[in-house]
Amino acid sequence: MGKRKTLREKLLECKKEVEDYKDKYLRALAELDNYRKRVRKEKEEIIERANERLMLELIPILDNFERGMEAAKNSEEFDSLYKGIELIYKGFKEIVEREGLQSFTAIGDKFDPSKHEAVSLIETEEHSPDIVLDEIYKGYMLNGKLIRPAKVIVSKGGKSAK
C-alpha cells in the first residue's frame, strides 16, 4: 500500500505542477496581450504627433494662401499675384521635400510599369516603342518608396519605328 500512496502523491504533485504551468501560461498570455495593446497605443500616438508636427508646418502655407486670395480680390496686378503664389509654392515644396517627398519626371524615359501609369498610347514613327512622350502628372516618392506613379503618355511605335 505504500507504493500506491507514493503514486498518488506523485499524481497530486503532477497535478499541482500542471496547475502552476497553466497559471504561468495564462499570465504570459495576459502580459503579451497587454504588451500588444501598449505597442498599438504608442504607435498611434507617434503617428498623431508626426501628423501634428506636419500640420503645424503647413498652417503658415494656408495662412499665406488666404492672404494671397484676399489681396487678389483687391488687386488687378497679375505679376504680384503670380509672385505671391510662387512664394507659397516654394514654401510648400520645401516642407514636403524636408519630409522626404520627391517628385520625378518621366519624359524621355523607357516606360516602366513599376513607376509609370500609361493613360494613353500614341503611335509615332519618331520614337521607339515604350518611350514616355508626355507626363500628365508627375510621380512621387516618399523616403525612396513610390507613393504615386507618374501618369504618362507612351509611344506605341509606328510601322517603321525601330
FILO-182967 format. One line per field, with one value per residue: x, y, z of N, C-alpha, C, O, CB in turn; residue number from 1; residue in three letters. Coordinates in steps of 0.2 Angstrom, whole numbers, plus 5000, padded with zeros to 4 digits. Glycine has a CB too. Example, Ala and Ser with C-alpha at 12.3 -4.5 7.8 and 13.67 -1.06 7.14 Angstrom:
BEGIN
npx c(5066/5064) $
npy c(4972/4989) $
npz c(5039/5035) $
capx c(5062/5068) $
capy c(4978/4995) $
capz c(5039/5036) $
cpx c(5066/5064) $
cpy c(4984/5000) $
cpz c(5039/5039) $
opx c(5071/5067) $
opy c(4983/5006) $
opz c(5042/5040) $
cbpx c(5057/5070) $
cbpy c(4978/4997) $
cbpz c(5045/5029) $
n c(1/2) $
res c(ALA/SER) $
***
This chain:
BEGIN
npx c(5004/5010/5017/5006/5002/5013/5012/5000/5003/5013/5005/4997/5007/5010/4998/4998/5009/5005/4995/5002/5010/5000/4994/5005/5006/4994/4996/5007/5001/4992/5000/5007/4996/4993/5005/5004/4993/4998/5009/5002/4995/5005/5011/5000/5000/5013/5011/5000/5007/5017/5009/5003/5014/5018/5006/5007/5017/5012/5001/5006/5007/4993/4989/4996/4990/4977/4979/4985/4974/4965/4971/4972/4959/4958/4966/4973/4984/4993/5006/5011/5003/5006/5019/5017/5010/5019/5029/5022/5021/5034/5037/5029/5033/5046/5044/5037/5047/5057/5051/5053/5047/5049/5048/5047/5051/5046/5047/5054/5060/5061/5046/5041/5032/5032/5034/5027/5011/5002/4992/4988/4991/5002/5004/5019/5032/5043/5048/5055/5046/5037/5042/5041/5032/5025/5019/5006/5004/5016/5026/5028/5039/5041/5052/5060/5051/5039/5025/5015/5013/5019/5008/5007/5010/5013/5024/5019/5025/5027/5024/5036/5044/5059) $
npy c(4994/5006/5009/5013/5025/5033/5034/5040/5052/5057/5059/5069/5079/5081/5085/5097/5104/5105/5114/5125/5127/5130/5142/5150/5151/5157/5169/5174/5175/5185/5195/5197/5201/5213/5219/5220/5229/5240/5243/5246/5257/5266/5267/5273/5285/5290/5292/5302/5312/5315/5318/5330/5338/5340/5346/5358/5364/5366/5375/5389/5390/5388/5400/5410/5407/5411/5425/5429/5426/5435/5447/5447/5449/5463/5468/5471/5467/5456/5451/5453/5445/5433/5431/5430/5418/5410/5411/5405/5392/5388/5388/5378/5367/5366/5361/5349/5342/5342/5333/5321/5319/5317/5322/5315/5316/5309/5310/5305/5294/5276/5267/5261/5250/5249/5262/5270/5275/5271/5282/5284/5279/5283/5282/5283/5287/5293/5290/5276/5261/5261/5273/5286/5300/5311/5319/5318/5319/5321/5309/5303/5300/5294/5295/5287/5277/5273/5282/5288/5284/5291/5298/5295/5298/5286/5281/5271/5267/5267/5260/5259/5261/5259) $
npz c(5000/5002/4991/4982/4989/4986/4972/4971/4978/4969/4958/4963/4965/4951/4946/4953/4948/4934/4936/4940/4929/4920/4926/4925/4911/4907/4913/4906/4893/4896/4899/4886/4878/4884/4881/4867/4866/4872/4863/4851/4855/4858/4845/4838/4845/4841/4827/4828/4834/4824/4813/4818/4819/4806/4801/4809/4802/4790/4791/4791/4777/4773/4779/4771/4758/4761/4763/4751/4743/4747/4745/4731/4727/4729/4720/4703/4698/4690/4690/4703/4710/4704/4709/4723/4724/4719/4729/4739/4734/4734/4747/4752/4744/4750/4763/4761/4754/4764/4772/4765/4753/4736/4719/4703/4686/4670/4656/4641/4646/4646/4647/4662/4671/4685/4689/4682/4675/4662/4653/4640/4623/4610/4593/4584/4573/4576/4588/4598/4602/4618/4625/4636/4631/4635/4651/4661/4675/4688/4695/4712/4726/4742/4754/4747/4743/4731/4730/4722/4705/4690/4679/4662/4644/4632/4619/4605/4594/4577/4560/4554/4565/4575) $
capx c(5000/5015/5018/5000/5002/5018/5010/4995/5007/5016/5000/4995/5012/5010/4993/5000/5014/5001/4991/5007/5011/4994/4994/5011/5004/4989/4999/5011/4996/4989/5006/5008/4990/4994/5011/5002/4989/5003/5013/4997/4993/5011/5011/4995/5002/5018/5008/4997/5012/5020/5004/5003/5020/5017/5001/5009/5022/5008/4997/5008/5005/4986/4988/4998/4985/4972/4981/4985/4967/4962/4975/4970/4952/4958/4972/4972/4991/4994/5013/5012/4999/5010/5025/5014/5008/5026/5032/5018/5023/5041/5037/5025/5038/5052/5041/5036/5054/5060/5048/5055/5044/5052/5044/5051/5049/5047/5048/5060/5062/5058/5040/5042/5026/5033/5035/5023/5005/5001/4985/4987/4997/5002/5008/5023/5037/5049/5051/5054/5040/5038/5045/5037/5032/5022/5018/5000/5005/5022/5026/5031/5042/5041/5058/5063/5046/5034/5018/5011/5016/5018/5003/5011/5008/5018/5024/5017/5029/5024/5025/5043/5048/5064) $
capy c(5000/5011/5011/5017/5031/5036/5035/5045/5058/5059/5061/5076/5083/5082/5090/5104/5106/5107/5120/5130/5129/5133/5148/5154/5151/5162/5176/5176/5177/5191/5200/5198/5204/5220/5222/5222/5235/5246/5245/5249/5264/5270/5268/5278/5292/5293/5294/5308/5318/5316/5322/5336/5342/5341/5351/5364/5367/5368/5380/5395/5390/5390/5407/5413/5407/5416/5432/5430/5427/5442/5453/5446/5452/5470/5470/5469/5467/5449/5450/5452/5439/5427/5431/5428/5411/5406/5410/5400/5386/5386/5386/5371/5362/5365/5357/5342/5339/5340/5327/5315/5319/5319/5321/5313/5317/5303/5312/5303/5288/5270/5265/5256/5250/5250/5269/5274/5273/5274/5284/5284/5277/5287/5279/5288/5284/5297/5287/5269/5259/5261/5279/5291/5306/5317/5317/5321/5320/5319/5304/5305/5295/5297/5292/5282/5272/5275/5283/5289/5283/5296/5296/5297/5296/5282/5279/5264/5265/5266/5254/5259/5263/5255) $
capz c(5000/5002/4984/4980/4992/4983/4966/4972/4979/4963/4954/4966/4963/4944/4945/4956/4943/4929/4938/4941/4922/4917/4928/4921/4904/4907/4915/4900/4888/4898/4898/4879/4876/4887/4878/4861/4867/4873/4857/4847/4858/4857/4838/4836/4847/4837/4821/4829/4835/4817/4809/4821/4818/4799/4801/4811/4797/4784/4793/4788/4770/4772/4780/4765/4753/4762/4762/4744/4739/4749/4741/4724/4727/4728/4715/4696/4696/4689/4692/4711/4712/4702/4713/4729/4723/4718/4736/4743/4731/4736/4754/4752/4742/4755/4768/4759/4752/4770/4775/4761/4747/4730/4713/4697/4679/4666/4649/4638/4649/4644/4651/4667/4674/4692/4691/4677/4673/4655/4652/4633/4619/4604/4588/4581/4570/4578/4594/4599/4607/4625/4627/4639/4627/4639/4658/4664/4682/4690/4700/4719/4730/4749/4758/4742/4741/4726/4733/4716/4699/4685/4674/4656/4638/4630/4612/4603/4588/4570/4556/4553/4571/4576) $
cpx c(5004/5017/5012/5000/5008/5016/5004/4998/5010/5011/4997/5000/5012/5004/4994/5004/5010/4998/4996/5009/5006/4993/4999/5009/4999/4991/5003/5006/4993/4994/5007/5002/4991/5000/5008/4998/4993/5007/5008/4996/4999/5012/5006/4997/5008/5015/5004/5002/5016/5015/5003/5008/5020/5012/5003/5014/5018/5003/4999/5006/4998/4985/4990/4993/4979/4973/4982/4979/4964/4965/4973/4963/4953/4964/4971/4979/4993/5001/5014/5008/5003/5016/5023/5013/5015/5029/5029/5020/5029/5041/5034/5030/5044/5050/5040/5043/5058/5057/5049/5051/5048/5048/5049/5048/5050/5048/5054/5063/5058/5052/5042/5036/5026/5033/5030/5016/5003/4993/4983/4993/4996/5006/5012/5029/5044/5052/5050/5048/5042/5042/5040/5037/5029/5020/5011/5001/5012/5021/5030/5033/5042/5047/5060/5057/5041/5028/5013/5015/5015/5013/5006/5007/5014/5018/5023/5022/5025/5026/5033/5047/5053/5064) $
cpy c(5006/5014/5015/5024/5036/5038/5041/5052/5061/5062/5068/5081/5085/5087/5097/5107/5109/5113/5126/5132/5133/5140/5153/5156/5157/5169/5178/5178/5184/5197/5202/5202/5212/5223/5224/5228/5241/5248/5248/5256/5268/5272/5274/5285/5295/5296/5301/5314/5320/5320/5329/5341/5344/5347/5358/5368/5369/5373/5387/5395/5391/5398/5412/5413/5411/5423/5434/5430/5433/5448/5452/5449/5460/5472/5467/5467/5459/5447/5449/5446/5433/5426/5428/5421/5407/5406/5405/5393/5383/5384/5379/5366/5361/5360/5350/5338/5337/5334/5321/5314/5321/5318/5319/5314/5310/5304/5309/5296/5282/5269/5260/5256/5250/5257/5273/5271/5276/5276/5284/5282/5281/5283/5284/5284/5287/5294/5279/5267/5260/5267/5284/5298/5312/5314/5321/5323/5318/5313/5306/5299/5298/5292/5286/5276/5276/5276/5285/5288/5289/5294/5299/5294/5292/5281/5272/5262/5264/5260/5253/5261/5257/5252) $
cpz c(5000/4995/4981/4983/4988/4976/4966/4974/4973/4958/4956/4964/4956/4943/4947/4951/4937/4930/4938/4933/4919/4919/4925/4914/4903/4908/4909/4894/4889/4897/4890/4876/4878/4883/4871/4861/4868/4867/4852/4849/4856/4850/4836/4839/4843/4830/4822/4830/4828/4813/4812/4819/4810/4798/4803/4806/4791/4785/4790/4780/4769/4774/4774/4759/4754/4761/4755/4740/4741/4745/4734/4722/4725/4724/4708/4694/4696/4692/4699/4713/4710/4707/4720/4729/4722/4725/4740/4741/4734/4743/4756/4750/4746/4760/4766/4757/4759/4774/4771/4755/4741/4724/4708/4691/4675/4659/4646/4641/4646/4649/4656/4672/4682/4694/4687/4676/4667/4655/4644/4629/4612/4599/4584/4578/4572/4584/4594/4603/4614/4628/4630/4635/4631/4646/4659/4671/4684/4695/4707/4723/4737/4753/4754/4740/4737/4730/4727/4710/4695/4680/4667/4650/4635/4622/4610/4598/4582/4567/4555/4559/4572/4583) $
opx c(5002/5017/5014/4999/5007/5017/5004/4996/5010/5012/4996/4999/5013/5005/4992/5004/5012/4997/4994/5009/5007/4992/4998/5010/5000/4989/5003/5008/4993/4993/5008/5003/4990/4999/5010/4998/4992/5007/5010/4996/4998/5014/5008/4996/5008/5018/5005/5001/5017/5017/5003/5007/5021/5013/5001/5014/5019/5001/4995/5005/4996/4982/4987/4992/4977/4969/4980/4978/4960/4961/4972/4962/4949/4965/4968/4980/4994/5002/5017/5011/5003/5017/5026/5015/5015/5032/5032/5021/5030/5045/5037/5031/5046/5053/5043/5043/5061/5061/5047/5052/5050/5045/5055/5042/5055/5049/5060/5067/5053/5053/5044/5034/5021/5033/5029/5016/5002/4989/4977/4999/4991/5012/5010/5031/5049/5058/5046/5046/5048/5045/5035/5042/5032/5019/5011/4999/5014/5016/5033/5030/5043/5046/5061/5059/5039/5025/5007/5020/5010/5013/5007/5003/5019/5012/5025/5023/5020/5030/5036/5053/5052/5068) $
opy c(5012/5020/5020/5029/5041/5044/5045/5057/5067/5067/5073/5087/5091/5091/5102/5113/5114/5117/5131/5138/5137/5145/5159/5161/5161/5174/5184/5183/5188/5202/5208/5206/5216/5229/5230/5232/5246/5254/5253/5260/5274/5277/5278/5290/5301/5301/5306/5319/5326/5325/5334/5347/5350/5352/5363/5374/5374/5377/5391/5401/5395/5401/5416/5418/5415/5427/5439/5434/5436/5452/5458/5452/5463/5478/5462/5467/5456/5442/5444/5443/5428/5420/5424/5417/5402/5400/5401/5388/5378/5380/5375/5361/5355/5356/5346/5332/5332/5331/5315/5309/5327/5312/5320/5313/5307/5299/5311/5293/5283/5269/5254/5260/5251/5259/5279/5265/5282/5272/5285/5282/5282/5282/5289/5279/5285/5295/5276/5272/5259/5266/5285/5301/5317/5308/5327/5329/5312/5312/5311/5293/5304/5286/5281/5272/5281/5271/5284/5292/5292/5288/5305/5290/5295/5281/5267/5256/5260/5256/5248/5262/5252/5248) $
opz c(4998/4994/4977/4979/4987/4973/4962/4971/4972/4955/4952/4963/4954/4939/4944/4949/4934/4926/4936/4932/4915/4915/4923/4912/4899/4905/4907/4891/4885/4894/4889/4872/4874/4881/4868/4857/4865/4866/4849/4844/4854/4848/4832/4835/4842/4828/4818/4827/4827/4810/4808/4818/4809/4794/4800/4805/4787/4781/4788/4778/4764/4770/4772/4756/4750/4759/4753/4736/4737/4743/4730/4717/4722/4723/4707/4688/4701/4695/4702/4718/4714/4709/4723/4734/4725/4726/4743/4745/4736/4745/4760/4753/4747/4762/4770/4758/4759/4777/4772/4752/4741/4723/4708/4690/4676/4655/4649/4637/4643/4655/4654/4675/4686/4700/4689/4676/4666/4656/4643/4631/4610/4600/4582/4581/4570/4585/4591/4606/4616/4633/4627/4634/4630/4647/4659/4673/4681/4698/4706/4723/4738/4754/4756/4737/4738/4732/4728/4709/4695/4678/4666/4650/4635/4619/4614/4597/4582/4569/4555/4558/4572/4585) $
cbpx c(4995/5021/5019/4994/5004/5025/5007/4990/5012/5020/4994/4994/5019/5009/4986/5003/5019/4996/4988/5013/5013/4987/4995/5017/5002/4983/5003/5015/4990/4986/5012/5008/4984/4996/5016/4998/4984/5008/5016/4991/4991/5017/5010/4988/5004/5023/5003/4993/5018/5022/4997/5002/5027/5015/4995/5013/5027/5004/4996/5015/5007/4982/4993/5005/4983/4970/4988/4989/4963/4963/4983/4970/4948/4960/4978/4968/4996/4994/5018/5010/4992/5012/5028/5008/5003/5030/5032/5011/5022/5046/5033/5019/5041/5054/5034/5031/5058/5059/5040/5054/5037/5059/5041/5054/5051/5041/5047/5066/5060/5062/5034/5048/5022/5039/5042/5026/4999/5002/4984/4985/4996/5004/5003/5026/5037/5047/5047/5061/5038/5040/5050/5038/5027/5016/5024/4994/5000/5026/5030/5026/5049/5034/5056/5068/5042/5034/5018/5008/5014/5025/4996/5017/5005/5018/5031/5010/5033/5024/5021/5045/5043/5071) $
cbpy c(5000/5009/5005/5013/5031/5032/5029/5043/5057/5053/5056/5075/5080/5075/5087/5103/5101/5101/5119/5128/5123/5129/5148/5150/5145/5160/5175/5170/5172/5191/5198/5191/5202/5220/5217/5216/5234/5244/5239/5244/5264/5267/5262/5276/5291/5287/5289/5307/5315/5310/5318/5336/5338/5335/5349/5363/5361/5362/5381/5396/5383/5386/5409/5411/5399/5415/5434/5424/5421/5443/5452/5439/5451/5473/5467/5474/5471/5447/5455/5459/5439/5428/5438/5432/5410/5410/5417/5401/5386/5392/5391/5371/5364/5372/5360/5341/5343/5347/5328/5309/5322/5316/5328/5306/5323/5299/5319/5308/5288/5264/5264/5258/5243/5246/5271/5275/5274/5268/5291/5292/5269/5294/5275/5293/5284/5304/5290/5266/5252/5255/5282/5293/5305/5320/5319/5316/5317/5324/5297/5309/5293/5296/5290/5278/5270/5271/5288/5296/5277/5298/5300/5293/5302/5275/5281/5264/5258/5273/5254/5263/5264/5257) $
cbpz c(5006/5006/4980/4982/4999/4982/4962/4978/4985/4959/4954/4973/4964/4940/4949/4962/4941/4927/4945/4944/4918/4919/4936/4922/4901/4912/4921/4898/4887/4905/4901/4875/4879/4894/4877/4858/4872/4879/4854/4847/4865/4860/4834/4839/4855/4836/4818/4835/4840/4814/4809/4829/4819/4795/4805/4818/4794/4782/4801/4789/4767/4777/4786/4763/4752/4770/4766/4741/4742/4757/4742/4722/4733/4735/4718/4692/4701/4682/4689/4714/4708/4695/4714/4731/4717/4713/4739/4742/4724/4735/4758/4748/4735/4757/4771/4753/4748/4775/4775/4765/4747/4729/4710/4698/4675/4667/4648/4639/4657/4644/4647/4672/4673/4694/4690/4670/4679/4650/4655/4631/4617/4605/4582/4587/4562/4580/4600/4602/4605/4628/4622/4646/4621/4636/4662/4663/4687/4693/4697/4723/4728/4753/4765/4746/4748/4720/4738/4717/4695/4682/4675/4657/4633/4633/4609/4601/4590/4566/4550/4547/4577/4575) $
n c(1/2/3/4/5/6/7/8/9/10/11/12/13/14/15/16/17/18/19/20/21/22/23/24/25/26/27/28/29/30/31/32/33/34/35/36/37/38/39/40/41/42/43/44/45/46/47/48/49/50/51/52/53/54/55/56/57/58/59/60/61/62/63/64/65/66/67/68/69/70/71/72/73/74/75/76/77/78/79/80/81/82/83/84/85/86/87/88/89/90/91/92/93/94/95/96/97/98/99/100/101/102/103/104/105/106/107/108/109/110/111/112/113/114/115/116/117/118/119/120/121/122/123/124/125/126/127/128/129/130/131/132/133/134/135/136/137/138/139/140/141/142/143/144/145/146/147/148/149/150/151/152/153/154/155/156/157/158/159/160/161/162) $
res c(MET/GLY/LYS/ARG/LYS/THR/LEU/ARG/GLU/LYS/LEU/LEU/GLU/CYS/LYS/LYS/GLU/VAL/GLU/ASP/TYR/LYS/ASP/LYS/TYR/LEU/ARG/ALA/LEU/ALA/GLU/LEU/ASP/ASN/TYR/ARG/LYS/ARG/VAL/ARG/LYS/GLU/LYS/GLU/GLU/ILE/ILE/GLU/ARG/ALA/ASN/GLU/ARG/LEU/MET/LEU/GLU/LEU/ILE/PRO/ILE/LEU/ASP/ASN/PHE/GLU/ARG/GLY/MET/GLU/ALA/ALA/LYS/ASN/SER/GLU/GLU/PHE/ASP/SER/LEU/TYR/LYS/GLY/ILE/GLU/LEU/ILE/TYR/LYS/GLY/PHE/LYS/GLU/ILE/VAL/GLU/ARG/GLU/GLY/LEU/GLN/SER/PHE/THR/ALA/ILE/GLY/ASP/LYS/PHE/ASP/PRO/SER/LYS/HIS/GLU/ALA/VAL/SER/LEU/ILE/GLU/THR/GLU/GLU/HIS/SER/PRO/ASP/ILE/VAL/LEU/ASP/GLU/ILE/TYR/LYS/GLY/TYR/MET/LEU/ASN/GLY/LYS/LEU/ILE/ARG/PRO/ALA/LYS/VAL/ILE/VAL/SER/LYS/GLY/GLY/LYS/SER/ALA/LYS) $
***
